[in-house]
Amino acid sequence: MSTSKKPLEPDDFPVTAEGQKIKKQDGELIASTDHPEIAADLAYRINDDEARREEDKWSA
């Protein structure tokens, strides 16, 4: 899997899986995988993790 070196910002979410690629909200590629199923799973997990982080921020 290839990855971007820059950290994701709140405006980058939600990320999307397009085939084997994971892209930010603006369409910039942040990662690619060997299989579309892996890309979809990673995008789901990244978005879920960010949603929890935002929820924790507001509940504190």
Secondary structure, DSSP 8 states (H G I E B T S, - for coil): -EE-SS---GGG-S-EEETTEEE-TTS-EEEE-SSHHHHHHHHHHHHHHHHHHHHHHHH-
